[in-house]
């Protein structure tokens, strides 16, 4: 990693504060030497030429992004993994080029590494070709060319390899030469004129200029020349990514030959390449093929032998090359069924951030498994989702990301006013700056999630020191703290258990213990044992369990608690008799209205989530920064729509990320609201200081901004013999808090339906409720739809009865 005083890369910053890499500015020789020594970056192409400055900058940028990793890639085929760090040591295995290894130790020119070889063998015929992958899940979802599934075998090995056989740059690539030169053998065989013609086919930029009569932009040149196997393009609108993709595809189709083995006489056989284009929309397929048709029409030497639009767009060329276009079915949830079984040498995914992740994982990516030479190029403008495209751009070292905002275009000054006025600031950042902003429909905003991530580990031995210098013990139970436990049962993801402790001094909640019980044998039994074990350690006041999958387990735990109480009174297991609660997400939950003291009911799932959201927004929740699963699930949680009753429906961007640990956390947080706040159904009702009646005198609104109104209020409060505020022998809770009434109105009457989440999905076709509420008149609400009906629904009820002393 570069030092703070030395920047190895030249970044360009536009007027909006957005920075991107200048690929064409060569790094200094000193910087290049340092990265060669420390990370084994490549400086020479396989043919022996110096590589382009763009490739040097590309490798350095990847290292700067992923420098915390200790994974390396094997840079040479048939690299020997040896038992000892000597050349004549016993060979344990032969590593493939590009295979990932984990660095354990380095001794001079030798490195001790650990690697997992994942291979797939056809279950029908073991003579079929073995395929390898670093992604076990994707290999399991792939199929042999014969149509049978693979038997997936994983082997972990540890041994020694030579240091110069590894590289930190993990993108499979053959690199761009600094200058395109023909091989010496061809230089001898061809005339000068023929050499110039051959160089045109070798150099993509010259080919586009001479064959299409077009001049690529700087970002399009990178796309044309890059030889990386996996590329993602994150570019703003009007940056020319679709035209650049079409240039790249057409050059690939007309200048590439794919080896197909040998014929009966032993002669090499070649064919034209096949390109598969997939987009989520038919209109985008038509746009891409329309652009290719326009490019083909610019040169009469390009011969098209077949052009059809049904059943899907297809263009075949005279050299045998073919390009086909498919829609992924993301809107119809077909999981890219039309792409299944297709073959390709290059896969182009356009507007990939608008595809379902399952389409890519189950139908498209497996094509690379069965044909390792297949290249993939994916592009999109960010939509704000945190799915496949986001992960490839931000956290996958096997993919090379090219990022450019729309300001790179030469005529930006002419269009920027129109772009700036087109939508909101967030829309502008997403569409034109190509920035991954917060998803509009996300329940938990990234800023609050980042604030909740705290630098401690669950069950860490040493105390955590907060910013104020106070030490907090998070390993053992703290006296005076309130502890709760949340349990979410799931047959596939396993059982998630989360323990939360609340510090009474700061009212902050800390996640102190987390455990996942996998779905192996005896999952439910192991989960119950883990719950009782954590109960004995933390002695939680409340244990909330998901009732959906856990009805039988709840009954078992109740029986075990009763048996423990009968056998031994001081057994911690007996505490579950009073601390164990079940929570049904699909039912109604009853809570106390803090304004009126009356009981109200609302949707249990919405109440649960809203309570958690407020904890994050208030900055009163902390969890370990070493828990990436919870972070991903928080970012993955979205509002999927609004029901006709005004209740938000929650869902996930990606089903693979899941939400079960988040559900367990929310179950652990909800007892603080239902048992330890003004909303507690079984607590003492809190009289509102804003609406209190003393005989004929009414305190309509207590002015808490100064002491006058509050002093007047206190003068009228009945007292007990000790002089404390009381009525009927019961002490009264009186708060002098600025904004108390407004706060309780927001929390009570707006608990679910008037919450922030009810306004997130502006495109929802569901009805949206509008409320009119007041204390001197009946509460009423009207329901308005996008297409107003002839009848206006009006519901009224009597005023809430005022509480009196």
Residue pairs with C-beta under 8 A, 6 or more apart in sequence:
1 63
1 64
1 67
2 8
2 31
2 64
6 31
8 27
8 31
8 35
8 60
8 64
9 21
9 22
9 27
9 57
9 60
9 61
9 64
10 21
10 22
10 25
10 27
10 57
11 19
11 20
11 21
11 22
12 19
12 20
12 21
12 22
13 19
14 20
14 405
14 407
15 407
16 405
16 407
16 433
18 405
18 407
18 433
18 435
20 403
20 404
20 405
20 408
21 57
21 61
21 403
22 57
23 53
23 54
23 57
23 58
23 222
24 53
24 54
24 218
25 53
25 57
26 53
26 56
27 53
27 56
27 57
27 60
31 60
32 41
32 43
32 56
35 41
35 59
35 60
35 63
36 43
39 59
39 63
39 167
39 168
39 169
40 72
40 75
40 163
40 164
40 166
40 167
40 168
40 169
41 56
41 59
41 60
41 63
41 167
41 168
41 169
42 51
42 55
42 59
42 75
42 167
42 169
42 175
43 50
43 51
43 56
44 50
44 51
45 51
45 174
45 175
45 176
45 177
46 174
46 175
47 177
47 183
49 177
49 178
49 179
49 181
50 177
50 178
50 179
51 175
51 176
51 177
51 178
52 175
52 176
52 177
52 178
52 225
53 178
54 176
54 222
54 225
55 173
55 175
55 176
58 228
58 400
59 169
62 168
62 169
62 170
62 171
62 397
62 400
63 168
63 169
65 397
66 168
66 170
66 397
69 397
70 102
70 103
71 100
71 101
71 102
71 103
71 170
71 397
72 100
72 101
72 102
72 103
72 111
72 113
72 166
72 167
72 168
72 170
73 98
73 99
73 100
73 101
73 166
73 167
73 168
73 169
73 170
74 95
74 96
74 97
74 98
74 99
74 100
74 101
74 161
74 165
74 166
75 97
75 165
75 166
75 167
76 97
76 165
77 96
77 97
78 94
78 95
79 94
79 95
79 97
79 161
79 162
79 165
80 91
80 93
80 94
80 95
80 161
81 91
81 92
81 93
81 94
81 95
81 113
81 115
81 157
81 159
81 160
81 161
82 89
82 90
82 91
82 92
82 159
82 160
82 161
83 89
83 90
83 91
83 92
83 159
83 160
84 90
84 160
85 107
85 108
85 110
85 112
85 160
89 160
92 157
92 159
93 117
93 157
93 159
95 101
95 115
95 161
96 132
98 170
98 172
99 115
99 117
99 132
99 134
100 115
100 134
100 170
101 113
101 114
101 115
101 161
101 166
102 113
102 114
102 115
103 111
103 112
103 113
103 166
104 111
104 112
104 113
104 114
104 158
105 111
105 112
106 112
106 163
108 163
109 162
109 163
109 164
110 160
110 161
110 162
110 163
111 160
111 161
111 162
111 163
111 166
112 158
112 159
112 160
113 158
113 159
113 160
113 161
113 166
114 156
114 157
114 158
115 156
115 157
115 158
116 154
116 155
116 156
116 157
117 132
117 154
117 155
117 156
117 157
118 132
118 133
118 134
118 135
118 136
118 139
118 152
118 153
118 154
119 130
119 131
119 132
119 133
119 152
119 153
119 155
120 130
120 131
120 132
120 133
120 139
120 142
120 144
120 150
120 151
120 152
120 153
120 369
121 128
121 130
121 150
121 151
121 153
122 128
122 144
122 146
122 148
122 150
122 151
123 148
123 149
123 150
123 151
124 144
124 146
124 148
125 146
125 148
128 144
128 145
128 146
131 139
131 142
131 150
131 369
131 370
131 372
132 372
133 139
133 142
133 369
134 398
136 152
136 154
137 361
138 361
138 365
138 366
138 369
139 150
139 152
139 369
140 149
140 150
140 152
141 361
141 362
141 366
142 150
142 366
142 369
142 370
143 149
143 150
143 366
143 370
144 150
144 370
145 370
170 397
170 398
171 228
171 229
171 230
171 397
171 398
171 399
171 400
172 228
172 229
172 230
172 398
173 226
173 227
173 228
173 229
173 400
174 227
175 227
176 225
176 226
176 227
180 199
180 202
180 203
182 190
182 195
182 198
182 199
182 202
186 195
186 198
187 195
190 198
199 206
200 206
200 207
200 210
200 211
201 207
201 255
204 224
204 225
204 247
204 248
204 251
205 216
205 221
205 224
205 225
207 251
207 255
208 214
208 215
208 216
208 224
208 247
208 251
209 215
211 254
211 298
211 299
211 301
211 302
212 247
212 250
212 295
212 298
212 299
213 298
213 299
214 247
214 295
214 298
216 224
216 244
216 247
217 239
217 240
217 244
217 408
217 409
217 410
218 408
219 235
219 239
219 240
219 241
219 244
219 402
219 404
219 408
220 240
220 243
220 244
220 247
222 402
223 231
223 233
223 241
223 244
223 245
223 247
223 248
223 377
223 402
224 244
224 247
224 248
224 251
226 400
226 402
228 400
229 375
229 376
230 375
230 376
230 392
230 398
230 399
230 400
231 375
231 376
231 377
231 378
231 399
231 400
231 401
231 402
232 352
232 377
232 378
232 379
232 389
232 392
232 393
232 399
232 400
232 401
232 402
233 241
233 244
233 245
233 377
233 378
233 379
233 380
233 401
233 402
234 379
234 380
234 381
234 382
234 389
234 393
234 401
234 402
234 403
234 404
234 434
235 241
235 379
235 381
235 402
235 403
235 404
235 405
235 406
235 434
236 381
236 404
236 405
236 406
236 407
236 431
236 432
236 433
236 434
237 381
237 406
237 419
237 431
237 432
238 406
238 409
238 415
238 419
238 432
239 404
239 405
239 406
239 408
239 409
239 434
240 409
241 379
242 287
242 288
242 291
242 350
242 379
243 291
245 288
245 348
245 350
245 377
245 379
246 288
246 291
246 292
246 295
247 295
248 377
249 275
249 277
249 292
249 323
249 346
249 348
250 292
250 295
250 296
252 273
252 275
252 346
253 272
253 273
253 275
253 317
253 319
253 321
253 322
253 323
254 302
254 317
254 319
254 321
256 272
256 273
256 321
256 345
257 270
257 271
257 272
257 273
258 270
258 271
258 272
258 273
258 345
258 373
259 268
259 269
259 270
260 269
260 270
260 271
261 268
261 269
262 268
262 269
263 269
271 320
272 317
272 319
272 320
272 321
272 322
273 321
273 322
273 345
273 346
274 321
274 322
274 323
274 324
274 343
274 344
274 345
274 346
275 321
275 322
275 323
275 324
275 344
275 345
275 346
275 347
275 348
276 323
276 324
276 326
276 339
276 342
276 343
276 344
276 346
276 347
276 348
276 367
277 285
277 288
277 289
277 313
277 323
277 324
277 325
277 326
277 348
277 350
278 325
278 326
278 327
278 328
278 336
278 339
278 347
278 348
278 349
278 350
278 355
278 359
278 364
279 285
279 288
279 325
279 327
279 328
279 349
279 350
279 351
279 355
280 327
280 328
280 330
280 331
280 351
280 354
280 355
281 327
281 351
281 354
282 327
284 350
284 351
285 312
285 313
285 325
285 326
285 327
286 313
288 325
288 348
288 350
289 313
289 315
289 323
289 325
292 315
292 323
293 307
293 315
296 302
296 304
296 315
302 317
303 317
303 318
304 315
304 316
304 317
304 318
305 316
305 317
305 318
306 314
306 315
306 316
307 314
307 315
307 316
308 314
312 324
312 325
312 326
312 338
313 324
313 325
314 322
314 323
314 324
314 325
315 322
315 323
316 322
324 342
326 336
326 338
326 339
326 342
327 338
328 334
328 336
328 339
328 355
328 356
328 359
328 360
328 363
328 364
329 335
329 336
329 337
329 338
329 359
330 354
330 355
330 356
330 359
333 356
335 356
335 358
335 359
335 362
335 363
336 359
336 360
336 362
336 363
336 364
337 363
339 359
339 363
339 364
340 363
342 367
343 367
343 371
344 367
344 371
344 374
345 371
345 373
345 374
345 375
346 374
346 375
346 376
346 377
347 364
347 367
347 368
347 374
347 375
347 376
347 377
348 377
348 378
348 379
349 355
349 360
349 364
349 376
349 377
349 378
349 379
350 378
350 379
350 380
351 379
351 380
351 381
352 360
352 378
352 379
352 380
352 388
352 389
353 380
353 381
353 382
353 383
353 385
353 387
353 389
353 390
354 380
354 383
355 388
357 387
357 388
357 653
357 654
357 656
358 655
360 388
361 388
361 656
365 376
367 374
368 374
368 376
378 389
378 392
380 389
381 430
381 431
381 434
382 389
382 390
382 430
382 434
382 435
382 436
382 437
383 430
383 439
384 426
384 430
384 436
384 437
384 438
384 439
384 440
384 442
385 439
385 653
386 436
386 439
386 632
386 635
386 636
386 653
386 654
387 653
387 654
388 654
390 436
392 399
392 401
393 399
393 401
393 403
393 436
394 401
394 436
403 434
404 434
405 432
405 433
405 434
405 435
406 412
406 419
406 431
406 432
406 433
406 434
407 416
407 432
407 433
409 415
419 428
419 431
419 432
420 428
422 428
422 431
423 431
426 437
426 438
426 440
429 435
429 437
430 437
438 445
438 446
438 447
439 635
439 638
439 653
440 760
441 638
441 639
441 640
441 760
441 761
442 635
442 637
442 638
442 639
443 609
443 613
443 637
443 638
443 639
443 650
443 757
444 613
444 616
444 634
444 635
444 637
445 616
445 617
446 635
448 616
448 617
448 619
449 616
449 631
449 634
449 635
451 616
451 619
452 616
452 619
452 621
452 622
452 623
453 623
453 624
453 625
453 631
454 464
454 622
454 623
454 624
454 625
455 464
455 625
456 464
456 474
456 622
456 624
456 625
457 624
457 626
458 474
458 511
458 512
458 513
458 514
458 624
458 626
458 627
459 474
459 475
459 512
459 513
460 474
460 475
461 475
463 471
463 472
463 473
463 474
464 471
464 472
464 473
464 474
465 471
465 472
466 472
472 478
472 503
472 510
474 501
474 510
474 512
475 512
476 537
477 483
477 501
477 537
477 538
477 539
478 501
478 503
480 504
481 501
481 502
481 503
481 504
482 501
482 502
482 504
482 541
482 672
482 676
483 499
483 500
483 501
483 502
483 512
483 538
483 539
483 540
483 541
484 499
484 500
484 502
484 540
484 541
484 542
484 543
484 544
484 668
484 669
484 671
484 672
485 497
485 498
485 499
485 500
485 531
485 534
485 535
485 538
485 540
485 542
485 543
485 544
485 668
486 497
486 498
486 500
486 543
486 544
486 545
486 663
486 664
486 665
486 666
486 667
486 668
486 669
486 670
487 495
487 496
487 497
487 498
487 527
487 531
487 543
487 544
487 545
487 546
487 550
487 664
487 667
488 495
488 496
488 546
488 660
488 661
488 663
488 664
488 667
489 495
489 524
489 527
489 545
489 546
489 548
489 549
489 550
489 553
490 496
490 549
490 660
491 519
491 523
491 549
492 519
493 516
493 519
493 658
493 660
494 516
494 517
494 518
494 519
494 523
494 660
495 516
495 517
495 523
495 524
495 527
495 530
496 514
496 515
496 516
496 660
496 661
496 663
496 664
497 513
497 514
497 515
497 516
497 517
497 527
497 530
497 531
497 534
497 664
498 511
498 513
498 514
498 661
498 664
498 665
498 667
498 668
499 511
499 512
499 513
499 514
499 534
499 538
499 540
499 668
500 509
500 510
500 511
500 512
500 665
500 668
500 669
501 509
501 510
501 512
501 538
502 508
502 509
502 510
502 672
502 676
503 509
503 510
506 620
507 620
508 620
508 621
508 622
509 615
509 620
509 621
509 622
509 669
509 672
510 622
510 623
511 621
511 622
511 623
511 624
511 627
511 630
511 665
511 668
512 538
513 534
513 537
513 538
514 624
514 627
514 630
514 661
515 530
515 534
516 661
517 523
517 526
517 527
517 530
524 552
524 553
527 553
528 553
528 556
528 557
528 560
531 543
531 557
532 557
532 560
532 572
532 573
532 576
534 540
535 543
535 572
535 573
535 575
535 576
535 579
536 572
536 573
539 572
539 575
540 579
541 579
541 671
541 675
542 579
542 581
542 671
542 675
543 576
543 579
543 580
543 581
544 581
544 582
544 583
544 667
544 668
544 670
544 671
545 553
545 554
545 557
545 580
545 581
545 582
545 583
545 667
546 582
546 583
546 585
546 663
546 664
546 667
547 554
547 582
547 583
547 584
547 585
548 584
548 585
548 586
550 582
551 582
554 580
554 582
557 576
557 580
558 576
558 577
558 580
560 573
560 576
561 573
561 574
561 575
561 576
561 577
561 580
562 574
562 577
564 571
564 573
564 574
565 571
565 573
565 574
565 577
568 574
581 671
583 589
583 604
583 608
583 667
583 670
584 604
585 604
585 605
585 608
586 604
586 605
587 604
588 601
588 602
588 603
588 604
589 601
589 602
589 603
589 604
589 607
589 608
589 674
590 599
590 600
590 601
590 681
591 599
591 600
591 601
591 602
591 607
591 673
591 674
591 679
591 680
591 681
591 751
592 598
592 599
592 600
592 678
592 679
592 680
592 681
592 683
592 685
593 599
593 600
593 748
593 749
593 800
594 678
594 679
594 686
594 688
594 744
594 747
594 748
595 688
595 690
595 691
595 744
595 745
595 748
595 749
596 688
596 800
596 801
596 803
597 685
597 686
597 687
597 688
597 803
598 800
598 801
599 681
600 748
600 751
602 751
602 752
603 647
603 752
605 650
606 647
606 648
606 752
606 755
606 757
607 670
607 751
607 752
608 666
608 667
608 670
609 648
609 650
609 666
609 757
610 751
610 752
610 755
610 757
611 666
611 669
611 670
611 672
611 673
612 621
612 665
612 666
612 669
612 670
613 756
613 757
615 621
615 669
621 669
623 630
623 665
629 661
630 661
630 662
630 665
632 657
633 657
633 658
633 659
633 660
633 661
633 662
634 662
636 652
636 653
636 654
636 657
636 658
636 659
637 650
637 651
637 652
637 659
637 662
638 650
638 651
638 652
638 653
639 648
639 649
639 650
639 651
639 757
639 760
639 761
640 649
640 650
640 651
641 648
641 649
641 761
641 764
641 766
642 648
642 649
642 758
642 761
642 764
642 766
642 768
643 649
643 766
644 766
644 767
644 783
645 753
645 769
646 752
646 753
646 758
646 767
646 768
646 769
647 752
647 753
648 752
648 755
648 757
648 758
648 760
652 658
652 659
673 679
673 680
674 680
674 681
675 682
675 683
677 683
678 686
678 744
679 747
679 748
684 730
684 733
685 803
686 733
687 732
687 733
687 803
687 805
688 741
688 744
688 803
689 699
689 702
689 704
689 710
689 713
689 734
689 735
689 740
689 741
690 699
690 700
690 701
690 702
690 740
690 741
691 699
691 700
691 775
691 802
691 803
692 698
692 699
692 713
692 803
692 804
692 805
693 802
693 803
693 804
693 805
694 716
694 804
694 805
697 716
699 709
699 712
699 713
699 716
701 709
701 741
702 709
702 710
702 713
702 741
703 709
703 710
704 710
704 736
704 737
704 738
704 739
704 740
705 738
710 736
713 734
714 725
714 734
717 725
717 732
717 734
717 805
718 725
718 726
718 727
718 805
719 725
719 726
720 726
720 729
720 731
724 731
725 731
725 732
725 734
726 732
727 805
737 743
746 754
749 771
749 773
752 758
753 769
753 771
754 771
758 768
758 769
765 786
767 783
767 784
767 785
768 784
769 781
769 782
769 783
770 781
770 782
770 783
770 784
771 779
771 781
772 779
772 780
772 781
772 782
773 779
775 799
777 799
778 796
778 797
778 798
778 799
779 796
779 797
779 799
780 794
780 795
780 796
781 795
782 792
782 793
782 794
783 793
